[in-house]
Amino acid sequence: MSDKKLLHQFKKIAMAEGVSFLILVFVAMPIKYVLGNPLPVKYFGWAHGVLFILYIWWMIRAKIEYDWSLKQTAIALAAALLPFGPFFLKKNL
């Protein structure tokens, strides 16, 4: 794989995962608990789950390809668990 292709793919997945997390937390969950409609959580939760798995897979690949330290890998993992985390991570990759 080209030198930057994997990192570029990881950044795209990180952005998609970050957006799906924000939609899930700030749109779908209020719709479920305020309006009583659980369908947005079902669909956005599923999409976010798939994107999270892709994020972890590409993070592991990037760790191996670019020889990330344990600290760099831990920061990338923590970013996936925090709202807005992937957006801050993108700036630092």
VOGU-3710 file (C-alpha; in Angstrom, 3 decimals, decimal comma):
1> msdkkllhqf> 0,000/0,000/0,000  1,264/3,477/-0,769  2,871/5,433/2,029  -0,117/7,688/2,790  -3,040/5,698/1,361  -3,721/3,731/4,554  -3,557/6,876/6,689  -5,901/8,689/4,295  -8,398/5,798/4,501  -8,117/5,769/8,303
11> kkiamaegvs> -8,884/9,508/8,448  -11,976/9,039/6,272  -13,223/6,196/8,455  -12,477/8,231/11,584  -14,576/11,128/10,273  -17,478/8,854/9,355  -17,287/7,119/12,751  -17,175/10,484/14,532  -20,182/11,818/12,637  -22,168/8,629/13,255
21> flilvfvamp> -21,382/8,838/16,980  -22,561/12,467/17,170  -25,762/11,686/15,266  -26,414/8,721/17,530  -25,857/10,664/20,759  -27,272/14,085/19,873  -30,049/13,225/17,396  -31,152/9,598/17,572  -31,096/9,188/21,348  -33,124/12,349/22,042
31> ikyvlgnplp> -35,649/11,205/19,433  -35,884/7,882/21,236  -36,190/9,243/24,764  -38,097/12,481/24,119  -40,354/11,437/21,269  -40,546/7,727/22,048  -39,338/6,619/18,612  -36,551/3,998/18,906  -35,971/3,483/15,164  -33,255/6,146/14,702
41> vkyfgwahgv> -31,209/4,546/17,502  -31,642/1,151/15,888  -30,388/2,289/12,484  -27,751/4,822/13,515  -26,578/2,486/16,275  -26,057/-0,272/13,724  -24,242/2,067/11,324  -22,080/3,423/14,125  -21,222/-0,112/15,245  -20,030/-1,072/11,771
51> lfilyiwwmi> -17,996/2,132/11,466  -16,487/1,600/14,922  -15,330/-1,896/13,925  -13,818/-0,483/10,716  -12,138/2,259/12,760  -10,541/-0,279/15,101  -9,439/-2,455/12,164  -7,835/0,472/10,320  -6,267/1,739/13,561  -4,585/-1,643/14,048
61> rakieydwsl> -3,422/-1,626/10,434  -2,050/1,921/10,820  -0,303/0,960/14,072  1,477/-1,864/12,276  2,177/0,011/9,030  3,470/3,216/10,649  4,931/1,587/13,766  2,826/3,680/16,132  3,869/3,676/19,772  1,559/2,328/22,458
71> kqtaialaaa> 0,798/5,942/23,413  -0,204/6,886/19,835  -2,387/3,807/19,563  -4,024/4,473/22,945  -4,786/8,061/21,899  -6,374/6,816/18,653  -8,470/4,314/20,627  -9,530/6,935/23,188  -10,527/9,286/20,356  -13,051/6,728/19,113
81> llpfgpfflk> -14,687/6,578/22,537  -15,194/10,326/23,000  -17,620/12,608/21,162  -15,593/14,838/18,816  -12,492/12,674/19,482  -11,947/11,571/15,868  -12,037/15,203/14,721  -9,194/16,130/17,074  -7,301/12,998/16,102  -7,505/13,866/12,406
91> knl> -5,657/17,129/13,028  -2,846/15,307/14,814  -2,248/12,465/12,336
//
